[in-house]
């Protein structure tokens, strides 16, 4: 039996594995030569070449152009206009409210802006399951009641009506900055009478029924736009927002002359902006077959057993909801082939027994365990019921996990690099948030390095971790909307007086 010990090579200055190093240190399976060769051969389909990634970039841009051209439901990548046409410029100031509804918890926030400083107070409220599945009126009455409680506790009820940014992280078809109809509920919500209805109107009506609070919703947005805006507040060059967490999505600043479906668009002040943030909804890339050339039989199993087969195929190869399950399906297959766990596949065959946090913890083993004892990996396998675990099994499980997470990072890198190449701006900051980006030990480094290999020309970029995009970002969108409204009103008055 041969035994190869692989030590992670770390950057000498910061102790973080570089992308090139991570690729070199991917642990060879520590098994007899024939099973070793079979495992490497079977898993080779999870390793994406730069040629494949560039093909993905071309296909994704084609899908996005189709989405920019038409609003038809037939396109895979929807490319939804957000009607946000500017980022913070540092002059925004004042008091703003933010409402963040994206799951079973929601937040109400009061944010005071002054230059680059923010002072934020907030409170988290719960949405009981009975209200999630009740009527839409009851849901928005509950939200309005919680807002009233927060405003009362913070002496905001008697203050002047504050501009509010509303983060509504459900599929929404926006018709303006302050108008958007829910397409379909997700995340366990089933409140009746909301789908197909403007959610801002529902919120206003609930506040009016109470008669004790008055709000001014100046912006409706999703969490991806909030991520971009929160980073742009710190770095004005931020033009792309990306979320890689339970799901994945991206938004970016697009030139209006490249959005055919908005031809002739003017805002409420009669102005045609030069640019607008587009919510790509890129998780659905590949739903039209564009990813079929590299999807494996393992990806097909994960998709088939999901709650939405045939949908969000790009997301299912990247995001935290699916990464662990994808690794589990590969490990199950290898076990059934007799290449892992002595051919015993019972424990690893239980669906969803191998969450994405296990992938992160096992990848940490590769970085932290110089002696290759794989203690975390062994403990995880033991906890899920795998018996007779060998050191070779642990090494091979780590090998598979590293391939799954590397593929996810490189697929995301292809999307971001495509946007950077398309925008072709000299320097762009990319705001990123989400649990995978925040907590996976190698994902950020792999992502950053691969973007650098895929961009063309002299584009400079940097990745920036977003701070509270759905909360702070919502208030910033409200602040920018308020500033632009004041600027356009002032310009209109100036123009009127000069024409008299």
N, C-alpha and C positions, 0 to 999 in steps of 0.2 A: 504494500500500500504506500503510495506516495503522499507526502504531506508538504504543502506549500504554505508558508506563513507570510501574509501580506500585512504590512504596517501602513497606516495612513500617513501620507507625507503632508505636513502642515506648512502653511505660509510662516516663515520664520518670524515675521513681525507681529501678526495678529492671531496666529494659531488657528486660522480658518482654512479648510481645504480649498484650494483653487479648483476651477473646473477641469483644467488639464490634468491636475493631480488626481481628482476624483475619478476621472475616466481611467487613468492608469491603475488606480488602486482597487478598481472593481474586483472583488475577491474571486479568484478562480475556484470552482467547486473542488473541495478537498475529498475526492472520491476516487475509486478505481478508474483507470483510464477509459474504459468503455462507457460507463454511466456518465463520467465527466463529459466526454465528448457528446453524448446524447443530450445532456442538459444544456450545454452551450449551444448545440445545434437547434434544439427546440426553442430556446429563449432568444435566439438571434433575431427573430422577427420583432422583438421588443426594442431592438437597437435601431434608431433612425439615423440614416446618413444625411449629410447636409444637402445632398441632391434631393432626397425625399422631402426634407423640410422646405426647400425652395419651391418644390412642386406644390406643397401645402400653401405656401405664401401666395403663389399665383392663383390657385383655386379659391383661396379665401378672398382675395381682392376682387376676383370675378364675381363671387357670390355677393360681396358687399356692394359692388357697382349695380348689380341687379336690384338689391334692396334700396339703393339710393334713387333708382330710376322709377320705382313703382311702389305703391302701397298695397298691392295685391297680397293676399294671404299665402299665395303659392311659393313665394321666395323663402329660402331657408333662413337667411340672415336678414332680419327685419329692418335694421338701420333706421331706428325711430328718431325723428327730430325731437329735441328737448326744449327748444325755444330759449335756451340759455346761450347768449351770444357774446359773453365777455367773462373774463376771470377777474378776481380782485386786483386792484392797482395800488392798494395801500392807503387810499384816501377814505375808504369806508369807515364810518364811525356811527355810534349810537347804540340803542337797545333793540334787540330782536328776539323773537320767540322761534323755537323749532319744535316740531312734532315729528317723532320718529316711530313709524308703525311698520314693522317688518316681520313680526312673529308673535308668539304668545306673550311677550313682554313689549311694552312700548314706553317711550320716554317723552317727557315734556321738559324743555330747556329754556332758560333765559340767558342770553349771551350779550355781553357788553363789549363792543369793539372800539378800540382807540389805536390807530396806527397798526403796528404789528402785534399789539397786545390784545388778549381776550380774557375776559373774566366770565366764567360759566358756572351756573348753578342748575341743577336738574333733579328730576325724580323719576324713578322707574315704577310703572304700574303694570299690573297683570290683566290679561284678558281671559276671564274664566271660559272654560270650554263651552258652557251653556250659551254664552254670548257669541263665541266664535261660530257656533252652529245655529244661532237663533235668527232674528231678523236684522236687516241692515240698519233699521231705525234704532233698535236696541244697542247695536254695536257702536254707532256714532253718538248715541246718547251717553253711553258709558265713557267714551273718549272725551266728550265735552264735559262730563261731570268730573273726570280726573283733571282736565285742564283747569276747570274752575277751582278745584281744590288747590292745585299748585299755585295758581295766580293769587288766590286768597292768602296762602301761606307766605308768599313773597311780596305782598303789598302791591300787586300789579293790576288788581281789578279796577281801581280808581285812576290808574295812570292813563295817559293818552293811548289810543289804540296802537299797538305795536305791530310792525310788519312780521309776518310769520312765514317760515319755510317749512313745507310739509314733505317729509321723506316718506314715500309710499312704495315699499319695496315688493310690489306685486306687478305682474304683467299689466301694463297700462298703455292705452292708445291716447297720446296727448294731442290736443287740438290747439294748444297755446300754453304759455308759461303757467297759467293758473287754471287750466281745464284739462282733465284727463279721465277717460272712461276705463273702468276695470275690465280687462279682457276676460280673465278667469281667476278664480281664487286658487291659491296654492298654500302649502305649509299647514294644512289641516283646517283652514278657514272655509266655512260654507254658508256664511250669513246671506240670507235671501234678499233679493231686491237691490243688489249692488252691482252685479255684473251688467255691463253695458250702460252704467250710469256714471255721471261725473262725480268723483269722490269729493272734490272741493265743495260742490253744491251740497252734498250730504252733510259735510262737516259744518258749513254755514247754517244749514237748517237746524241741526242739532243745537248749535250755540244759541240761535234765535228762540228755540223752544224753552231754553233755560231762562233767558232774559237777564242773566246776571253777568255774562261776559260777552264781549264783542271783539272779534278778531279780524285781521286783514291779511288773508292768505295772498302773498305776492309771488309765490313760486311753489310749484309741485315738481318733485324730482325723485329719482331713485338713488340707491346707495352708491352706485358707480359714479354718477355725476358728483355726488357729495364727496367722494374720495378725491376726485380731480380738484374740486374747489378747495378742499381743506389743505391740500398740498400747494395749490396756487397761491394761497394766502401767505405761505412761507416762501415759495419760489414762484415768481411770476411767470417763469418759463414752463410751468407745468401745463401740458396740452393733452395728456393722455391719462385716463384713470382706469385701473385694472383691479378686479377682485378675483382672488383665487382662494376660496374658502370651501364652504359646503357646496356651492356652485361656482361658476365663473362667468364673468362678463367684462366688457371693456367699453369705454366711451372715448371720444377724441374730438378735437376741434377740426371741423371740415369746412372748406371754402364753399360758400353758398352757390357759386357757379358750377360746382361739381355735384349738386343735389338736384337733379332734374325734377323730382316730384315736388320741389318747393319753388319751381319756376314762377316768377311774378310775386313772390312773397314779400309783403311789407308788414312791419309790426304795427302795434296800436297807435304809434306816433307817426306813421306814414314813412318810416325809415326802413330801407333794405340793408340789413347788416352784411358785413363782408364774410363773416364766419358764423358757425353755429356748432355747439356740441351735439354730436350724434351718439345716441345709445345703440351700440351695435347689436346687442343680444346675440353675441357670437357663440354662446353655448350650443346653439342649434346648427352651427356650421357642420356640414356633412350629412344633414338629414335628407338631402337630395342625392346622395350617393357620392359626393365629392371626396369622402374619406375612405371609400370602399377599398382602394388600392393598398391601404396599409392596416386596415382593421383586421385583427386576428380572430380565430374561433373563440378565444377567451373573451374578447370584447363583445362578441355576439352573445355569449352566455350571459354576461353582465347586463347587457341591454335587454335580452329576452326576459330576464327575471326581474327587471325593474318595474316601477309603477307606470312608466310611460315608454313602452317599447317603440323603437324607431324614432324617438325624439331626443334632442340634445346629445347627439353622438359625440361631438367634440368635448363637451362638458364631461361626459362619462369616461373619457380617457385622461382627464386632468384633475378633476375636483375632489375635494375631501369626502364627498358623499360616496364616491365610487372607487377611490384609489385602493383602499384596503380590500374591498370585495374583488377587485381585479387581481390583486396579488393572491388572494385566497383561491380563486378559480385556477390560476396557474399552478399553485402548489398542489391543489387537489389532482389536477391532471398528471403532474409529475409523479405524485404518490401512486396513482392508479397504474402508471406505466412501470412501477417498481423502482423508480429512481430516487424516491424519498421515503423516509419513515419505514423502511423495510417492506414497502408495498401496502402498508396499512393506511387507508385514506379515510377511515370512519370519522375521526375528530375534525379533520380539516374540511370535510364535506358538508358541515353544517353551515347553511347560508348566513352571512353577516357575523360569523364568529371571529372575524379577523378585521377589526376596524382600522381606519387610516392611522390612528394614533400608534398602533403596533408597527406600521411601516416606519413612522418617524423614530420610534424607540429603537427599532432594529438597525436603522441607518445610523443612529447615534452610536450603537455598538461598534460599527465600522470605524468611526472617528475616534472613539474614546478608549477602545480596548486594544492596547498595543500587543498584548499577549495572545490575542485571538481566543479568549476563553468563551466569548459569546454568552455571558451570563444573563443579560437581558433577554436575548433571543431564546435561550434555553427555558427561562422562566415563563415567557409568553407561551411557548409551545406546550409546556407542561400544564399551564393554567387552562388552555383550551382542550386539554385531554389527550394530547399526542403521547403515545407510550414508546419506550425504548428509543429515546432520542440520542443520536450520536453527534460528535463534533462535526462530522461531515454534513449531517442534516442541517445543523445550525449555520454552517458556512454557506450551504446552498440556499437556504431560506433567505439569508442576508443578501446573497447574490441576486435572487429574484426581486427582493424588495428594492434594491438599488437600481435595478433595471426599470421597474415600474415608476419610481419617483423621478428618475432621470428622464424617462420618456415624457412624463407629465411636464417637467420643467422645459424640455426642448420644444414640445408642442406649443406651450404658452409663449416661449421665446419667438417662435415662428410668427405668431399673431402680432406680437408687439413690434418685431422687426419689420413686418409688412406695413404696419401703421406708420412707423418712423420713416420708412422709405417712401411711402405714399405722400406724407406731409412734406418731406424734403426741406425741413427747416434746420437751420444751422445748429441750434442747441435746444433740446427738448428734455424736460424733466417728466418722468413717468411716475405718477402716484400709484402706489400698490397697497392693497390691504387684503385681509382674509386670513383665516387660520392656517392654511397650508403655507402661505408665504411667511407668516409670523413665526410659526412653530416648527416647521420641518428643518432639520439641521443643515441640509445641503441644498435645498431647493433654491434659495435666493442666489447663492453663488453660481449654481448651474445655470439658472435663468439669465443672470447678468452676462456671464461669459459667452453663452450661445447667442444672445442678442448681438453682442459685439462681432461675432463671426458672420452673422447673416445680414447686417446692414451694409449699405453700399455708399460710396462717396465719402465725403468728409463730415458726415453727420456726427454730432456729439450728443450724448444722452447720459442721463443718470437715473437710477431707480431711487425712489424716496418712499419710505414707509408713511402711510397716511395716518393721521391721528384723528379718530372719531369722525369719519366722513359722513356718516348718516345723521349725526347730531350737529357738530360744529359746521360741517359742510352745508347742511340745510340753512343754517342761519347766515352763512356767507353768500349763498345764492340769493337769499332774501335781501341781504345788504347790497349786493351788486345790482339786483333788480331795482331797488330803491334809488341807488346812485344814478343808474342809467335813466330812470324815469325823471329824476330831477334835472339831469343834464339835458335831456331831450326837450323837456318842458321849457327850460331856460333858452335853449337854442331856438325853439319855436317862437317864443316871445320876442327874442332878439330879431329874428327874421321878420316878424310881423311889424315891429316898430320901425325897422329900416325901410320897409316897403311903403310906409305911410308918408 
